[in-house]
Amino acid sequence: MTEVKKIAEQIEASVRAIFEHEAETQGLSDHSQWNWASELGHPCDRFLYYARVNWKERKPKSSELMARLREGREQEDKAIRVLEEAGYRMKLEQLPLQWEKFKIRGRIDGVIFNNGSQFPTEIKSINPWYWDQVKTLEDIKRHSKFWIKKIPGQLNLYLLMKEEPAGMLVLCTFGKIPRIIPMELDYELGESYLLQAERVNQAVEKGIPPEKIPYSTDVCSLCDFEHVCKPVDLSKTDSVDIVPDDVLKLRRLLELDQYYREYTKLKQELIGSKQKPGKFYGKNTIIEDIEITSREIEQTYYDVPKDIKAKYKKTRKITRTEINIIG
């Protein structure tokens, strides 16, 4: 091993040790008497029960997750600074709130004051992978990932607790301008969260965990109490030998796939096809240092009648393997 490689490995180990220390010393939060507002809206009542009754058994966070959480906090801090630079100062940061009747407790990120009005505000960092999927409040409410879908519910609880008619969601991610999404008080959404809190409260009082939900990769594999709940027989899952390079390659594959999707979208918009031409389809022009050329080419195709196609039509089973970010 060369000297520089050895030093590089030492530096990386020292950096990793910081996050490992954070993971070891973060401590477990005792909220056996309260439902956390940030956790309500979870698709599994059983998780919320364990979060209160079995909180000491909660699985500790990994050093990699601690690094992602730190990045998220830094993005949120940047969003606050940008708001202040734009003239909108956040006040009452991390204001504690609680609702004794439903045993709900939380901390709101802050309140934006503007022309005599105040807007409770929640700031959330979003994985860049999902950024283009959360442009509106309805996008968030309908999102397939539960940890994104439940974001409005948390702010909505704070609106109920502060008796305010509207608030702001501030979404942020790396390399993007923060997205400001207004939200009016939603009584129907609020009722669903309060009913869930009541179900959990009743289960805690009885000491009987709610029924398990059908196994879900998105929900169960991310659960901090999977080892307590044991939602699936792990012996029936595929075993794969993993080496460090596999994780790097999988993440790179997902990154390239994201770029490919953006490339495909822009290509459809700017070039398109004969059936749906884009802005520069069939054009020949130069824009600054970009040259656009078009030419006609001959393409062979076979115009087979539908009845003949149907005669030779067959079906077969194939395996489709997908790779997605789950957290």
Helices and strands as residue ranges (DSSP letters): H 3-25, E 35-36, H 45-53, G 55-57, H 63-85, E 90-91, E 95-99, G 100-102, E 104-108, E 110-114, E 117-125, G 128-133, H 137-141, H 146-149, H 151-162, E 166-172, E 179-184, H 187-206, H 217-220, H 226-229, G 234-236, H 244-270, E 285-287, E 290-292, H 306-311
